[in-house]
Amino acid sequence: MPPKSADKDKSKVHKLALKGSARLVAEFFQYSIHTILFQRGVYPAEDFTAVKKYGLNMLVSADDQVKAYIKKIMSQLDKWMQHGKISKLVIVITDKDTGEHVERWQFDVQIFGNPPTKSKSSKSKPSSSTAAPAGGDQENAAPTSHDDAAATAAAAPEKTEAEIQAEIAALFRQITASVTFLPQLSGGDCTFNVLVYADADSDVPVEWGDSDAKEIVNGERVQLRGFSTSNHRVETLVSYRLGE
């Protein structure tokens, strides 16, 4: 029957669009991790190489262990994104000496048309700021929490890839410019963690464990730009501890 076939085709197109959008958001997360590590001096500048992306010169870590660690995170993130399981990705920078969390970059993800769900946040912490120890000094973890997602948004208008890339480029420019107001970090004295908030029913790898939300105590918060595709909306917030 033609109507049934048409419905099937429509569903197939939507799934393909959602998958492509999920990959685009996951790729954005990957470049975000590299960019924040570089901009905030968590690793030495000479450990990074420039690549062209989003019409910008992006800096990515050339350290094999850091790259392997981020690749491991992205491999899992890709799967969760494509199944609509991710509500939030967080990058936390911690003072190595005091153990105090000094900066927290939060990327909230909304899938258009999806109701809010309870989420479990999966966290991964890579290596120290100077050299990544063998094995990556990784404690892959997954904090458990409930995500207070906002009410669902109506379907987003169609956007061209060029429009989406331009929005992402504008966000990366703002992340780069944030060094003008963020307190200077102790170079070489910080570690970082990656927390991924996934739905409670997500299949979590055994090497990922539970973690708290690693909030900044009495920190300042600044809302940055976001971007959207036809299927996802990403909002950006940075929290930081004021200098003494």
Backbone bond lengths (Angstrom), bond angles and torsions (degrees), N, CA, C in turn:
res aa  C-N    CA-C-N  psi(-1)  N-CA   C-N-CA  omega(-1)  CA-C   N-CA-C  phi
1 M - - - 1.464 - - 1.535 109.12 -
2 P 1.312 117.29 127.43 1.465 121.12 -175.45 1.521 115.31 -54.68
3 P 1.379 119.38 -44.70 1.474 118.36 -178.08 1.523 111.94 -58.55
4 K 1.355 115.42 -41.69 1.462 120.20 -178.68 1.525 110.42 -62.48
5 S 1.333 114.92 -44.70 1.455 120.47 179.72 1.532 110.78 -62.15
6 A 1.319 115.96 -41.11 1.469 120.24 179.45 1.521 110.63 -63.08
7 D 1.354 116.70 -41.38 1.466 120.73 178.42 1.525 110.72 -61.68
8 K 1.352 114.97 -41.59 1.458 119.90 179.72 1.525 110.75 -61.78
9 D 1.331 115.42 -44.38 1.464 120.38 -179.99 1.524 110.63 -61.78
10 K 1.333 115.35 -40.91 1.473 120.94 -179.27 1.530 109.86 -62.47
11 S 1.342 114.99 -43.68 1.463 120.84 -179.53 1.528 110.45 -63.63
12 K 1.338 115.08 -40.79 1.462 120.84 -179.24 1.535 110.38 -63.21
13 V 1.328 115.90 -44.55 1.469 121.10 179.47 1.523 109.84 -61.49
14 H 1.346 117.10 -42.26 1.467 121.25 -179.68 1.524 110.68 -63.17
15 K 1.355 116.04 -43.17 1.464 119.53 -179.72 1.524 110.99 -63.92
16 L 1.343 116.01 -40.09 1.462 119.76 178.51 1.528 110.40 -64.53
17 A 1.344 115.68 -41.34 1.460 120.53 179.82 1.527 110.29 -64.31
18 L 1.335 116.25 -42.33 1.463 121.64 -179.54 1.528 110.37 -63.59
19 K 1.334 115.99 -41.58 1.463 120.86 -179.86 1.532 110.63 -63.72
20 G 1.341 116.09 -43.81 1.460 119.98 179.22 1.515 111.36 -65.04
21 S 1.331 116.59 -40.12 1.460 121.59 178.55 1.526 110.20 -64.83
22 A 1.340 116.70 -41.83 1.466 121.37 179.60 1.525 110.64 -61.38
23 R 1.325 116.22 -41.09 1.471 119.96 179.36 1.530 110.90 -65.76
24 L 1.320 115.74 -38.67 1.457 120.79 -179.82 1.531 110.09 -63.96
25 V 1.350 116.45 -42.96 1.473 120.84 179.53 1.538 109.95 -67.06
26 A 1.333 116.63 -41.87 1.469 120.02 179.35 1.527 110.66 -62.75
27 E 1.327 116.61 -39.98 1.466 120.61 178.03 1.529 110.40 -64.46
28 F 1.338 116.18 -39.34 1.463 120.39 176.11 1.535 110.21 -58.71
29 F 1.334 117.08 -43.32 1.464 121.03 179.42 1.528 110.80 -60.24
30 Q 1.329 115.83 -42.41 1.462 120.15 -179.06 1.533 110.59 -59.30
31 Y 1.324 116.96 -48.30 1.465 120.21 179.63 1.530 111.29 -68.46
32 S 1.327 116.95 -29.92 1.472 120.38 177.65 1.526 110.71 -62.83
33 I 1.329 116.60 -43.95 1.468 120.17 -179.24 1.527 109.55 -60.54
34 H 1.334 116.55 -50.11 1.472 120.54 179.71 1.528 111.25 -59.26
35 T 1.348 116.11 -45.22 1.465 120.62 -176.60 1.521 111.56 -63.09
36 I 1.331 116.87 -44.57 1.468 120.54 -178.92 1.532 110.51 -67.07
37 L 1.329 117.58 -39.49 1.470 120.20 177.57 1.526 110.48 -60.75
38 F 1.343 116.57 -39.42 1.463 120.02 179.53 1.527 111.58 -73.48
39 Q 1.327 116.48 -52.43 1.462 120.85 -174.78 1.518 112.38 -61.11
40 R 1.324 116.74 -34.76 1.464 119.86 -176.69 1.527 112.84 -93.90
41 G 1.348 116.59 4.94 1.464 120.33 174.15 1.512 114.33 67.53
42 V 1.338 117.47 26.16 1.468 119.78 178.90 1.530 109.97 -66.93
43 Y 1.346 115.86 -31.51 1.466 122.02 174.30 1.532 107.78 -125.31
44 P 1.315 118.05 153.91 1.469 120.84 -179.45 1.534 111.63 -60.40
45 A 1.331 115.86 145.36 1.473 121.40 -178.26 1.522 111.70 -57.64
46 E 1.341 116.53 -33.07 1.474 118.92 -177.67 1.533 112.99 -70.30
47 D 1.337 117.23 -10.49 1.468 121.09 177.24 1.529 112.22 -83.19
48 F 1.335 118.07 2.40 1.460 121.21 -175.63 1.525 111.53 -116.46
49 T 1.328 114.96 149.54 1.464 120.31 175.16 1.525 108.77 -124.85
50 A 1.324 115.86 152.86 1.472 120.85 -177.40 1.525 110.90 -88.95
51 V 1.334 115.77 136.70 1.460 122.04 172.86 1.528 107.36 -132.47
52 K 1.317 116.25 152.90 1.463 120.31 179.95 1.524 108.87 -90.23
53 K 1.332 115.75 124.19 1.466 120.53 179.23 1.523 108.17 -156.55
54 Y 1.333 116.54 141.32 1.477 122.13 -179.49 1.533 111.45 57.34
55 G 1.337 116.68 26.12 1.458 120.06 -178.87 1.513 112.86 74.56
56 L 1.340 116.82 11.60 1.467 122.11 -177.95 1.522 110.01 -122.74
57 N 1.319 116.42 160.57 1.462 120.63 169.77 1.518 107.01 -86.63
58 M 1.331 117.01 104.66 1.460 122.02 -179.81 1.524 108.95 -94.72
59 L 1.338 115.76 144.57 1.463 119.86 178.39 1.520 109.80 -105.82
60 V 1.337 114.93 126.69 1.464 119.87 -179.10 1.528 109.20 -123.86
61 S 1.316 115.84 148.80 1.463 120.61 -177.88 1.532 110.15 -65.82
62 A 1.339 114.83 136.54 1.463 120.55 177.25 1.527 110.69 -100.83
63 D 1.335 116.20 0.23 1.464 121.06 179.86 1.527 109.15 -72.84
64 D 1.332 116.80 123.76 1.469 120.94 -173.83 1.524 112.70 -59.01
65 Q 1.324 116.74 -40.38 1.462 119.25 -177.22 1.527 112.08 -72.99
66 V 1.327 116.78 -36.55 1.464 120.00 176.55 1.532 109.12 -66.44
67 K 1.341 116.13 -43.83 1.471 120.49 179.22 1.531 110.84 -60.82
68 A 1.333 116.29 -43.49 1.471 120.67 -179.61 1.524 110.43 -63.81
69 Y 1.319 115.79 -39.13 1.460 120.49 -179.61 1.535 110.99 -65.55
70 I 1.338 115.71 -47.04 1.467 119.75 179.92 1.530 109.92 -65.07
71 K 1.328 116.51 -37.60 1.471 120.31 178.44 1.525 110.67 -61.57
72 K 1.339 116.09 -39.03 1.471 120.37 179.14 1.530 110.46 -64.44
73 I 1.346 116.22 -42.28 1.465 120.43 177.56 1.526 109.73 -61.93
74 M 1.349 115.92 -46.77 1.463 120.81 -175.51 1.519 111.93 -65.55
75 S 1.319 116.99 -34.35 1.465 120.77 179.28 1.530 110.32 -59.31
76 Q 1.330 116.16 -43.30 1.464 120.52 178.76 1.524 111.12 -74.74
77 L 1.309 115.78 -40.33 1.466 120.88 -178.83 1.527 111.30 -60.97
78 D 1.341 115.98 -41.51 1.469 120.63 178.21 1.527 110.99 -55.30
79 K 1.329 115.55 -46.11 1.481 120.03 -178.30 1.522 110.27 -63.10
80 W 1.323 116.24 -47.52 1.466 119.55 -178.81 1.524 111.69 -64.50
81 M 1.337 116.49 -41.18 1.467 120.25 -179.88 1.527 110.74 -60.68
82 Q 1.322 116.18 -44.65 1.465 119.99 -175.93 1.522 112.55 -67.75
83 H 1.327 116.45 -19.68 1.470 119.96 177.07 1.527 111.26 -103.04
84 G 1.336 116.31 11.67 1.467 120.57 176.29 1.519 113.82 65.08
85 K 1.344 116.47 32.98 1.470 120.75 -174.54 1.526 114.56 -95.87
86 I 1.342 117.51 -9.28 1.468 120.59 -172.85 1.523 111.81 -97.31
87 S 1.323 116.66 133.32 1.468 120.37 175.45 1.526 111.69 -115.33
88 K 1.330 116.89 -16.01 1.470 118.51 -174.14 1.532 109.96 -165.91
89 L 1.334 115.22 142.78 1.454 120.60 170.08 1.523 106.79 -126.90
90 V 1.337 116.25 135.00 1.467 121.08 -176.01 1.527 109.63 -130.08
91 I 1.337 115.56 135.58 1.469 121.21 173.67 1.527 106.38 -114.42
92 V 1.324 116.46 121.14 1.465 121.25 -177.34 1.522 109.65 -115.13
93 I 1.325 116.05 130.17 1.466 121.28 177.02 1.532 107.33 -105.13
94 T 1.326 115.23 129.02 1.467 121.79 -173.73 1.520 110.95 -122.78
95 D 1.319 116.78 138.35 1.456 121.92 175.23 1.523 108.34 -69.97
96 K 1.324 115.33 123.05 1.461 120.52 -174.47 1.524 112.55 -66.21
97 D 1.315 117.06 -34.11 1.465 120.27 -176.66 1.523 112.79 -77.88
98 T 1.349 116.09 -43.85 1.467 119.80 -175.15 1.528 113.40 -95.40
99 G 1.349 116.59 -18.19 1.461 119.63 -176.46 1.521 112.73 76.22
100 E 1.337 115.99 7.02 1.463 120.36 -178.26 1.526 110.41 -83.87
101 H 1.337 115.58 136.74 1.463 120.45 177.66 1.525 107.96 -79.22
102 V 1.329 116.71 122.48 1.468 119.83 -173.58 1.533 113.06 -107.73
103 E 1.323 116.59 -18.59 1.468 118.94 -179.02 1.525 109.46 -153.59
104 R 1.337 116.14 141.30 1.467 120.23 -176.53 1.525 109.34 -141.55
105 W 1.312 116.06 115.32 1.459 122.62 179.32 1.526 108.46 -100.85
106 Q 1.300 116.57 119.77 1.470 120.98 -175.71 1.528 110.60 -117.43
107 F 1.323 115.37 127.75 1.463 121.75 177.55 1.533 107.92 -116.93
108 D 1.326 116.71 108.70 1.465 121.49 -179.83 1.524 109.41 -88.45
109 V 1.324 115.74 133.86 1.470 121.07 -177.47 1.519 110.23 -114.90
110 Q 1.312 115.55 129.90 1.460 120.38 175.03 1.521 108.64 -124.07
111 I 1.329 115.07 133.06 1.464 119.61 174.22 1.510 106.87 -98.76
112 F 1.314 117.26 124.60 1.459 120.30 -177.04 1.521 110.47 -62.91
113 G 1.347 114.19 130.10 1.459 119.26 177.37 1.505 113.80 89.08
114 N 1.355 118.34 -6.56 1.463 120.84 178.99 1.522 110.47 -93.73
115 P 1.347 117.98 134.60 1.458 119.99 177.32 1.512 110.81 -71.96
116 P 1.352 117.66 155.93 1.465 119.78 176.92 1.519 109.93 -62.58
117 T 1.333 117.18 141.50 1.460 120.24 179.25 1.511 109.25 -129.26
118 K 1.341 114.74 159.27 1.462 118.65 174.63 1.514 107.35 -69.25
119 S 1.315 116.36 140.23 1.448 116.96 -177.32 1.505 112.32 -128.71
120 K 1.325 114.00 154.98 1.435 122.61 178.03 1.504 105.51 -119.43
121 S 1.327 118.40 129.06 1.435 118.27 -171.84 1.514 110.98 -99.05
122 S 1.317 115.94 125.77 1.452 120.56 -177.83 1.504 110.13 -97.13
123 K 1.287 116.12 126.52 1.459 118.97 -173.59 1.516 111.93 -116.94
124 S 1.323 113.80 144.19 1.421 119.98 176.28 1.495 110.28 -135.97
125 K 1.315 116.42 133.53 1.467 118.53 -178.84 1.513 110.24 -119.35
126 P 1.332 117.86 118.69 1.435 117.43 178.58 1.501 113.61 -88.65
127 S 1.305 111.33 -160.46 1.431 121.28 -168.69 1.507 115.82 -70.76
128 S 1.314 114.47 172.05 1.456 120.52 -178.02 1.515 110.51 -71.10
129 S 1.330 113.94 173.51 1.457 118.89 -169.99 1.523 114.21 -74.93
130 T 1.298 117.49 -18.37 1.461 117.03 -176.66 1.518 110.68 -98.83
131 A 1.302 118.24 -63.52 1.467 120.05 178.42 1.509 108.63 -132.18
132 A 1.332 115.57 140.95 1.456 119.57 179.23 1.518 108.89 -81.36
133 P 1.327 118.32 117.06 1.469 120.01 177.97 1.512 110.40 -62.93
134 A 1.319 116.55 159.42 1.465 120.01 177.55 1.507 108.44 -55.54
135 G 1.325 115.83 137.96 1.463 119.06 -176.55 1.503 110.94 85.69
136 G 1.306 116.98 -7.27 1.456 120.94 171.93 1.506 115.17 81.93
137 D 1.353 118.86 5.02 1.470 120.46 -178.44 1.512 108.35 47.47
138 Q 1.354 114.73 36.16 1.447 118.96 -175.09 1.503 110.51 -91.54
139 E 1.304 116.97 131.81 1.444 118.51 166.56 1.507 101.82 -119.87
140 N 1.308 116.10 99.67 1.453 119.27 -179.10 1.502 106.60 -77.56
141 A 1.314 117.39 124.71 1.449 118.51 -175.26 1.506 111.52 -137.06
142 A 1.295 116.21 169.53 1.460 120.28 178.97 1.506 110.50 -141.08
143 P 1.356 118.00 99.13 1.449 118.17 -179.87 1.510 110.87 -68.37
144 T 1.290 117.59 146.29 1.450 120.40 179.24 1.512 109.36 -99.93
145 S 1.313 116.61 125.42 1.454 119.32 177.13 1.505 109.55 -159.39
146 H 1.321 116.51 166.27 1.444 121.35 176.36 1.511 108.16 -100.73
147 D 1.309 116.23 130.31 1.459 118.85 -178.01 1.511 109.75 -91.88
148 D 1.338 116.80 124.04 1.456 120.39 178.62 1.517 109.41 -86.16
149 A 1.315 115.98 72.65 1.472 118.96 179.73 1.514 109.34 -68.58
150 A 1.321 115.39 146.03 1.463 119.93 179.35 1.519 109.01 -72.88
151 A 1.298 115.25 171.57 1.468 119.34 179.26 1.508 108.82 -59.25
152 T 1.327 115.52 151.05 1.462 119.34 -175.87 1.514 112.79 -65.40
153 A 1.309 113.60 143.43 1.462 119.07 179.57 1.515 110.05 -89.39
154 A 1.293 116.22 155.53 1.460 120.34 175.01 1.520 107.24 -71.21
155 A 1.320 116.04 165.39 1.462 119.95 -179.38 1.525 109.83 -56.62
156 A 1.319 115.25 136.92 1.460 119.77 -177.93 1.516 110.04 -79.39
157 P 1.325 117.07 153.43 1.463 119.49 176.68 1.519 109.89 -66.98
158 E 1.314 116.13 153.44 1.456 120.56 178.19 1.528 109.65 -64.12
159 K 1.334 115.62 141.07 1.465 120.16 177.72 1.512 108.60 -129.40
160 T 1.326 115.31 147.99 1.461 118.25 174.69 1.520 108.26 -78.52
161 E 1.321 115.71 160.29 1.468 119.27 178.80 1.527 110.07 -62.51
162 A 1.337 116.62 -36.07 1.466 120.53 179.83 1.529 110.98 -62.53
163 E 1.336 116.95 -38.53 1.473 120.65 179.20 1.527 110.75 -66.93
164 I 1.332 116.24 -41.33 1.474 120.87 179.18 1.530 109.99 -64.76
165 Q 1.344 116.15 -45.80 1.469 120.65 -179.97 1.529 110.90 -60.75
166 A 1.343 116.56 -37.46 1.469 120.66 179.48 1.523 110.59 -65.44
167 E 1.344 117.41 -39.81 1.471 121.14 178.00 1.528 110.55 -64.79
168 I 1.344 116.54 -42.15 1.464 120.51 179.79 1.526 110.16 -65.25
169 A 1.339 116.28 -41.97 1.474 120.47 178.76 1.530 110.51 -60.32
170 A 1.342 116.69 -41.09 1.474 120.93 179.60 1.528 110.31 -63.33
171 L 1.344 116.57 -37.86 1.464 120.57 178.74 1.531 110.34 -66.99
172 F 1.337 117.05 -43.31 1.468 119.38 179.05 1.521 111.62 -64.01
173 R 1.342 116.54 -35.47 1.468 118.81 176.33 1.529 110.40 -63.19
174 Q 1.338 115.80 -36.88 1.464 119.30 179.92 1.530 111.01 -70.84
175 I 1.332 116.55 -37.92 1.474 119.99 176.87 1.534 108.85 -60.83
176 T 1.338 116.06 -44.06 1.469 120.61 178.65 1.530 111.18 -62.09
177 A 1.337 116.19 -41.95 1.468 121.03 -178.48 1.523 112.56 -71.74
178 S 1.341 117.39 -15.16 1.476 120.39 -176.23 1.524 112.55 -64.37
179 V 1.342 116.69 -17.88 1.474 118.79 178.77 1.528 110.98 -62.12
180 T 1.336 117.20 -16.49 1.464 119.64 179.90 1.526 112.42 -72.87
181 F 1.341 117.41 -23.57 1.472 118.32 179.17 1.533 113.59 -117.91
182 L 1.326 118.23 -15.59 1.472 119.20 179.41 1.530 110.26 -78.71
183 P 1.347 116.94 139.61 1.464 119.32 178.76 1.530 110.64 -62.10
184 Q 1.306 116.49 148.72 1.464 120.39 178.97 1.519 109.24 -68.50
185 L 1.339 115.23 136.80 1.469 119.77 179.27 1.529 109.15 -94.22
186 S 1.313 115.43 157.20 1.470 120.06 177.09 1.520 108.18 -72.39
187 G 1.318 116.99 106.50 1.468 121.30 -178.08 1.516 112.05 -57.13
188 G 1.321 116.44 130.44 1.460 121.33 177.71 1.509 114.28 78.31
189 D 1.339 117.48 1.13 1.463 119.62 -177.50 1.524 112.94 -115.94
190 C 1.331 116.55 21.82 1.466 119.84 -178.04 1.523 111.74 -125.69
191 T 1.300 114.75 152.82 1.465 121.77 170.97 1.522 106.80 -118.66
192 F 1.327 117.22 171.29 1.461 118.28 176.24 1.523 110.78 -138.06
193 N 1.303 114.78 154.42 1.456 122.84 177.15 1.518 108.48 -125.69
194 V 1.320 116.41 148.91 1.464 120.89 171.71 1.527 107.08 -116.94
195 L 1.329 116.28 124.36 1.460 122.43 177.42 1.525 108.04 -111.31
196 V 1.314 115.86 131.77 1.463 120.35 177.34 1.525 108.31 -119.96
197 Y 1.327 116.07 119.85 1.456 120.70 179.58 1.524 108.70 -89.82
198 A 1.324 115.58 109.50 1.460 121.29 -178.30 1.527 109.19 -115.05
199 D 1.335 116.44 157.02 1.460 120.67 178.81 1.527 110.39 -56.17
200 A 1.333 115.16 150.14 1.473 120.85 -176.45 1.521 113.02 -59.35
201 D 1.348 116.82 -25.66 1.475 118.80 -178.22 1.527 112.10 -93.50
202 S 1.341 116.95 11.35 1.471 120.43 -178.57 1.522 111.07 -70.45
203 D 1.315 114.32 149.16 1.454 121.25 177.62 1.530 107.56 -82.98
204 V 1.328 117.24 106.53 1.470 121.42 -175.03 1.530 109.93 -99.01
205 P 1.347 117.95 127.14 1.473 120.57 178.71 1.518 111.23 -59.55
206 V 1.328 116.23 150.76 1.465 120.70 -175.79 1.526 112.47 -62.18
207 E 1.349 117.17 -29.22 1.470 118.21 -177.85 1.523 113.17 -79.44
208 W 1.328 116.73 -3.83 1.463 119.80 175.08 1.521 107.58 -94.88
209 G 1.320 117.48 139.42 1.458 121.13 -178.03 1.514 112.22 -128.00
210 D 1.318 115.91 175.90 1.462 120.84 -179.63 1.523 111.28 -78.75
211 S 1.323 114.24 151.21 1.463 119.92 178.48 1.516 109.03 -151.63
212 D 1.331 115.41 159.01 1.466 118.14 173.32 1.527 108.10 -77.73
213 A 1.326 117.12 178.17 1.467 121.51 -174.33 1.529 113.13 -78.31
214 K 1.337 117.14 -10.25 1.477 122.09 178.30 1.537 112.15 53.27
215 E 1.311 115.03 49.89 1.469 120.37 179.19 1.525 110.33 -72.25
216 I 1.324 116.33 157.03 1.466 121.66 175.34 1.535 107.84 -86.01
217 V 1.307 116.82 120.73 1.465 120.85 -179.27 1.531 109.59 -73.00
218 N 1.346 115.49 126.67 1.477 121.76 -179.57 1.536 112.74 51.17
219 G 1.322 115.56 39.78 1.464 119.49 -177.22 1.518 113.88 -90.53
220 E 1.317 115.49 164.70 1.459 122.39 172.42 1.527 107.79 -87.16
221 R 1.343 116.09 151.09 1.470 119.99 179.89 1.524 109.24 -128.80
222 V 1.321 115.85 134.98 1.472 120.77 177.59 1.525 108.88 -130.13
223 Q 1.330 114.99 124.07 1.462 120.64 177.00 1.523 108.48 -82.16
224 L 1.328 116.40 126.92 1.463 120.59 178.11 1.527 109.50 -104.38
225 R 1.301 115.51 -174.12 1.460 120.71 178.56 1.526 111.20 -64.11
226 G 1.310 115.16 166.29 1.451 121.22 171.23 1.517 107.61 -129.90
227 F 1.326 116.41 -174.41 1.461 120.30 171.83 1.524 107.34 -151.63
228 S 1.320 115.93 162.71 1.456 119.02 178.78 1.519 110.84 -142.27
229 T 1.330 113.97 150.62 1.461 122.01 170.53 1.532 105.02 -109.17
230 S 1.313 117.33 -170.73 1.464 119.03 177.42 1.526 111.50 -71.82
231 N 1.341 117.45 -15.04 1.457 121.19 -175.68 1.526 115.14 -119.98
232 H 1.324 117.20 -20.72 1.463 120.74 -175.72 1.527 111.73 -131.46
233 R 1.322 113.83 152.61 1.464 121.22 171.06 1.517 107.27 -127.90
234 V 1.336 117.49 131.64 1.465 122.15 178.44 1.527 108.34 -119.72
235 E 1.329 116.47 124.94 1.466 122.30 176.69 1.523 108.46 -111.21
236 T 1.331 116.71 146.65 1.463 121.31 -174.32 1.525 111.38 -121.32
237 L 1.331 115.40 134.35 1.462 121.10 179.02 1.523 108.21 -139.31
238 V 1.331 117.15 132.80 1.460 119.59 174.65 1.527 108.65 -116.03
239 S 1.331 115.80 133.20 1.469 121.79 174.94 1.526 106.48 -115.81
240 Y 1.338 116.38 144.82 1.449 117.97 -179.06 1.517 110.14 -150.74
241 R 1.309 114.34 155.65 1.456 121.27 177.94 1.520 108.30 -88.22
242 L 1.319 115.50 130.17 1.466 118.33 177.46 1.514 110.67 -68.13
243 G 1.334 115.96 144.05 1.462 120.18 178.58 1.521 110.56 -64.24
244 E 1.318 114.70 158.87 1.477 119.90 -179.95 1.529 110.73 -63.87
